[in-house]
Amino acid sequence: MDVKIEESWKTQLIDEFEKDYFKNLTDFIRQEYQQRQVYPLGRDIFNAFSHCPFDKVKVVILGQDPYHEPGQAHGLCFSVKEGITVPPSLVNIYKEIKTDLGITSPRSGDLTRWADQGVLLLNATLTVRAHQAGSHQNKGWETFTDAVIHRLAEQKQQLVYILWGSYAQRKGAFIDTSANLVLKAPHPSPLSSYRGFFGSKHFSKTNDYLIANGQSPIAW
């Protein structure tokens, strides 16, 4: 199956595209886009991979579901398109960056600038129906994104995995903490951010680790 994904990732994931679950997922997604309003736009489904080729990955941030309201989702977890109101979780992420690093974040919620520096902004599920959170869960995307994380874990070391919330922490439970830096905290959602997300200092810890391992830090 010819999947339109960035070439280095296509090489890594070529076996996944021939598996029955992925073929079933593709049939489901194609039908959904034909019959319903689905986010993100089809061309943006694999945006995280387009901006962060396999060999460039330094940091992995795991999200769960794309935003499901108009104009928000564009294939990068926690990120929204230019001109869209910054969502509450990202507002809290920006607050923590300010506290941690003293950096005032831009007004834009577009995190493409992170992805272009080697931050893989990966949702567990890559599509969603409009106004229906979680509507494309358990259709095969989770199996695919598990495979993505396994490829990284098998072939790359000294990565930083940022796991916010119990869902991301379960998904990344197998990652070798002796060969990588795994950072865990509650989700930055307003419902849980005060339980330990604020003050976690994940952004400075990430950069300290990258520098210590001879890599350039992320300009958050």
N, C-alpha and C positions, 0 to 999 in steps of 0.2 A: 504494500500500500504506500503510495507517495503522499506523505504528510508534509505540509508546508511549514517546516520548522527549521530554525537556524542549523547550518550544515554540521557543525561540530556536535550538536545535540542529536541530530539525525543519525550520525555515525554511532553514537553511544546507545541510542534507543531503538535502533532498526529492528531488533528482535521483538520488541514490544508491539510494534505496529502490525506484526503478522499474527499476533495472538488473538484467539477468539473474543476475549473480553474487549479488546480494542476495536475490533471490527463491529461488535455489537454496540459499543459506545458511539462509534462514528455514525452508524445508522440512526441511532437515537438522536444524536445532536443534529444531524442533517435534517431530520424530520421536525425537530423542535424549531429550528431556524426558519423552516418553510411555513410552519403553522402558527407560531407564537412570536411574541416579542421576547428576545433573548439578549442578555448582556454577557460579555462585551460584544462589540462588533466582531464578526467572524475573523477579520484580518488581525484582530488584537488578541485572539485566544492565547497565542504562544508568545506574547509580547515580552514576558519575563526572560525567555530564552533568546529572543532576538537581541535584546540589549545586554545580555550577560552570557556570552559563549562559554562553553564548558571549561576551556583552559583559563578563562579569566575569573572564574568564581573564587572569591575570597571569603564571602559572608553569605549565609543562607538565613533568611527570615521567613518563617512559615506562617501563613494565614490559613483561613478555613474556606470562606466562600466569597465570590465577587460581590461587590455592591450591587443591589438590585433595583435602584432607582435611576431614572433617565440621566444619561450623560456622565455618570460617575465612573463605572468600571472601564478600565482599559488594559487589563491583563497583568497588572502589578499589584500585589497584595498591599493593602492599606493606602494605596495611592488613588487619587482622582485626577481627572483631566484638568488642564489649565482652565481657570475661570469658574470652576465648580467650588461651592462652599466646602471648606475643609471639614471632614467628618469628625465626630467627637473623639474617636480613638486616636486619630492622627493629631488632633489638637493636643491630646495628652502626651503623645510621643514627642511632639515639638516642645512641650513644657519640660519634659524630662531632659531633652537635649540642652535646653537653656540652663537648667539647674546643673546638669552634669558637666557641660563643656563651656558654658557661658556664651553659647552661640544663639543668636536670635534667628529663627528659621524664617524663610520667605513666606509671603502670604499664600503662595501657590501650594496646593496639595499634591502636585505632580512630582513623584519620586523618581522619575526617569534619571535624574542626575545621580541618584544612588546606584541604580542598576548599571549605568554606564561605567561606574567605578568598580564593578565586580560584586555587587550585592544582588543575589538571586532572590527576588521578591515573589515567592511561590505560594499560591493558594493551593489547598488540597483539592478543591474542585474548581475547574477553570471556566465554567459557564453557569448561568442561572436564569430562570424565567423572571421577567419583569415583575416586581412587587411581591415575589414569592421566595423569601430566604430559604436556602437549603433545598430548593426544588430539583436540583440536579445532583444531589448527593446519592450515593449508592448505585450509580449507573456505570461506574468503571473509572471515573477520574481518579479516585483515591488510590486504586491499584496502580495507575499510571504514575501518579506523583510519588508514590512509595518507591517505584522503580527508579525515578529520578534521584531520590535521596540515596538509595542503595548504590547507584552508579558512582555518585560522588564519594560515598563512604568507602567504596571498594578501591577507588583509583586516586583519591586525593587525600592528603593529610594537611594538618595545620590550617584547617578551615575554622571559621567561627559560625556556630549554629545558634541562632537566637530563637528561643522557644517561649512564646508568651501565651499563657493559658494552658489548661489541662489537655485540650485537644492537640495542640502542637507538641506538647511534651510527650503524649502517648505516641504520636506519629514519629517522633525522633528518638524514641526510647532505646533503640538498638545502636545508636551512634557511639563510636569508641571515644570515650572521654579522655583516654590517655594519649590519643593521637590528634585530638582536636579540642578546641575550647567550646564547651556547651554551656550556654547561659540560659537560665530559666527564671521566670517571674510570672506573676499573675498577668492576665490580659490587660492591655491599656484601656479597655472599655470603661466608661464612667461607672459601671456597676462594680468593677473589681480593681481599678487602678490604685485605689488607696490601700489595698491589702499587700502592697510590696512592689508594685511596678514603679511607683514614684520612689526614687532613691536607689534604684537597682544599679544605676551607673553602667548600663550595658554598652553605651556608646564609647565611653572612655576605656572600658575594659577591652572592648573589641579592638580599638586602635592600639592600645598598649600591647596586646597579643600580636597583632599584625607587625608592628614595629620590631618587637622582640624576635620575630621569625623572618626578618629581613624583607618585609613587604611594606608598601606604602599605606598609610592610614586612609580611612574614608573621610572625605570632607562632608560631614553630615549637614 
